[in-house]
């Protein structure tokens, strides 16, 4: 019997890790067209369509049936699974996963990450290490419930337009932010999105980014660190790595960076910078 890790498609992680996961896709809808995230539409195709700005996409969680199908494959193979999903305060994915697991409490263990995107990915990366250590699904879920308390996500949003289009902020705030080049730093607080600060211009925004990391506790470099970006162009995150190298030098060679998926990209738009890490 082995332990499988099941995730929703909001989990952004490197391909060499993703290949060992069971991914249950969320839905992305443009008008009347419904796509299974990362199956019917690639990340690049999504961002290309998003940047046309002709129609704003909508997203929705997987059905309980989609999770049931994943669970059946695991159980039929004689295995057990840990299910790691996006914060229950942001999506109904956790609820769908729980409904599907009814009566399977000894085989399926569900963890609400209280996070999203590459922060989910950081938790999954750590979970995979526990699998390799031979831990049971129950043991892994219990350990994750503890370590997720130190999981941090910081997101520097390049434009407020998509937050406004998704109803997250007012049109006035978006207009003023765009007019004065205001960058917004978002964080996850107790499973919900919060504004950590605002800064005018990219240089001040980078300084804000670093200050907020220090405020929340130093980075635990023994744990997974995930950098990510939205859109089709990774040049901004590469520039960020150069400008903030004091965070990484002498600690790790260079953190890998991941293209953030369409469900999260819907609400941040292209050009957002994501940093997920565990604090000391």
N, C-alpha and C positions, 0 to 999 in steps of 0.2 A: 504494500500500500504506500502510495506517495502523496505528497501535498501539492495541490495545484493552487495557483493564485488567479482569481477572477477579478477583472476590473471593468469599469465603464470606459467608453471611449474618451471621456474627459481627462483620463489619466495620460499625461504627456511624459514619455520616457524614451530613452535611447532604443534604437531598433534591436540591438543585441540583447536587450532585456525583454522588449516587447514580444519577441519571437517565442518566448517561453511562457507567455501569459495567455489566458483565455479572455478575449475582449468582447464585451457585450456593447454594441453600438447604440448611441443616442441618435435622435433624428434631427435633421436640419431641413427646414422648409423655406423655399423661395417661391412665394405666390402659391400656385397649385402643385408645384413640384416638391415631392418629399424624398429626401436622400438619407440613407443610412450613413452616418458619420464615418469617414475614412474607408468606406466600402464602395458606396455609389458615387462618392465625390472625394477627390484627393484634397489635401490641404492647399496646394497651389491653385487648384481649380476653384476652391472656395474663395480664397482671397482675391483671385482675379475677378470673380463675380461680385464680391463684396465691394471692391474698389470702383466698380462701374456706377454704384450708388443708384441704380434704377429701382431696386426693391430691397427692403430691409428683411433679412432672414429671421425666422423664428426657430426656437429649439425646443425639444421635448424629450422626456426621459424614456428609457426602454420600458416595455410592458413587463409585467410579472412573467408572462409566457416566455419572453426572451431569456430571462434568467433561469426559468425552469428547464429550458432546453440545455443551457450550459451546465446546470447542476446534474441533469440526467446523464450527460456524457461522463462527468466525473465519477458519479456513483456507480454507473454501469461498468466502469473500468476498475472498480474496487478501490477508488481513491477518496480523499476528502479534500476540502477546499477552504481557503480564506478568501473572503470577498471584500475588497477595499474599494470604497466608492466616494464620490464627491460629497461634500458637506450636505447634510439633510436640510440645512437652512437655505440652500441655494437651488436644490433640485429634488424632485420626487423619486430619483433613482434609488436612494436608500430604502424608501418605502416599497418600491417594486421588488427589490432584492429580498426584503424581509417577508413580504407576502409569499413569494415563490419558495422561501425556505421553510415554510410551515411544516412541522413534522419531521424536519431534517436536522434538528439541533445537535445531533451527535456526529454529523458529517459536514455540515456547512456552517461556517462561523463568519459573521458579517461585522466589518469594522467601518464605522462612520469616520472618515478621515478628518472631518471638520475643516477640510481644505479643498483645494481644486488644482487642476492642471499639473504643472511640474512638481508642486508640493505633494500631490497624490503620488507622483512618480518617485519622489524621494522616499516616501513611506514604503512603496512597493519595492524599490531597490533594496531597502533594508530587510523587508520581508523575505525577499529571494535569498539573501545571505543566511537568514534563519532556516530556510528550507534546506539549504546546502549543509547546514550544521546538524540536520537530522531532527529538528524540533517538530512536534506534532502540530496539527492545525489549531487545536485548542491553545497550546502553549504560545504559538505565534500570535494568535489574536489577543491573548492576554498581555504579551509584551508590547504589541503595537498600541494597545489602549494606553499604556504608560508613556511610551516614547513620543506619541503624537502630541503630547502636552508641550513638548519642546520644539515642535515643527513650526517654522516661520515662513511666510510668503510675503514678499514685497513686490509691487507692480508699479512701474513708472509708465503712466499713460501719456502717449505722444499727442493725442488729440481728444478733446471732450465730445466731439461730434457723435461718436457711437454710443457713449453713455447717455447722451441726450436722446438719441433716436430710440434707444432701448428703454427710455423712461426712468433712467437712474438719476439724472439731474435735470434742472429746468433749462429751457431754451435760452433764457437770459444768462445763466451761469456759463453755458457752453459758448455763447457769443462773446462774452467778456473774456473768457479764458482764451479763445482763439485770437481775439484782438490783441491781447497783451502777452501772447506766447506763454501762458501759464501751464505748467506741467503739474499733474496731480499724482501724488504717491499714494497708492492704495495698499492696505494690508488686510490680513484675515484676523479677526478678533472673535474668539469663541464661535467659530464656524460661520461668521457673517463678514461681509465686505465693509471695511471702514476706511475713512480718509485719514491718512497718517500725516499729510502735509501738502503744501503747495509751494511752487517756486517759479520765478520768472526766468526763462531761458534754460538751456540744457546744462550749463556749467553749475548754476545754483541748484538745479534739480539733482545733479550727480552728488553734490555736497550734501543735500538733504537726504539722499538715498543712504549715504555712508553714515551720517549722524543717526538716522533711525535704526540702522543695523546695530550700531554701538549701544543705543539706548535699550534695545531689546535683549542685550546679552551678546557676548562675542560668539563667533561662528565655531561650532565644533567640527574641526576638520577631519575627525576620525569617522564622521558620519557622511552619508551621501549629500552632495551639493548639486543643485540643478539650476542652470541658467537657461532662459528661454526667450523667444521673441515671437511676435505676431507679424504676419505679412509674408512676402516672398523674398525679402531682402535682409540678409543677416549682417550687413555692414555696420549697422548701428550698434549691435551687441559686441562686435569685434572692436569698435572704437571705445565702447564702455570698458572692455577688458583692459585696453591700453591705459585708459585714464584712471582706473581704480586698481592698478596692479599691486599697490601696497596692501590691499586686502588679501591677495593670494600669494605674493612672492614669499619664497622660503617655506611655504606651507604645502602647496600642491603645484603641480606643473602648470595646469590651466584647467579650469572647470569646463566640462563639455557643455554645449548649448543645443537646445532643442527647438524645433519649430512648433509653436503652440497650435493646437487643433482648432477646428471650426466652431465648436460650441462655445468655447471661451472667447475666441477671436471675434465672435458676433458682438460681444458686449464691450470689448476694448478697442476694436478696430486694429488696423495694421500699425506697426511702429511702437508697440508696447514692449517693455523690457521686464522680464520676470526673474526673480531670484528666490529660490527655495533652499532652505537650510535648517539644520537643527542647532539650537542655541546651547551654550554650555550651562 
